[in-house]
Amino acid sequence: MFPAPSLAQLLTYQPLPGVTVARDELFLLAALIVLWATLGRWIYKDAKDRGSEWAWQWGFGTPLTVIAGIDVMLLVVVIYLLLRNSD
């Protein structure tokens, strides 16, 4: 079994004095931001195409649920998929 590398061995970035962030964490954060923005846009467009009067609330509110956790945001997406008007 290999020991985990120390923080000094990883490629790091210091955005603020006293704060050290590994480069992998920055890539993960960027991927989550892209997921967050894309999800809101997709839900808004889907709800608008289906004629929902609540399109902007779904599109804007769903990504905001990530504050409660990514699992809550994914649960809201499932709820949206169950409640939307089917064609």
Secondary structure, DSSP 4 states (H G I P E B T S, - for coil): -PPPPPTTTS-EEEEETTEEEEHHHHHHHHHHHHHHHHHHHHHHHHHHHTT-TTHHHHHHHHHHGGGG-HHHHHHHHHHHHHHSPP-
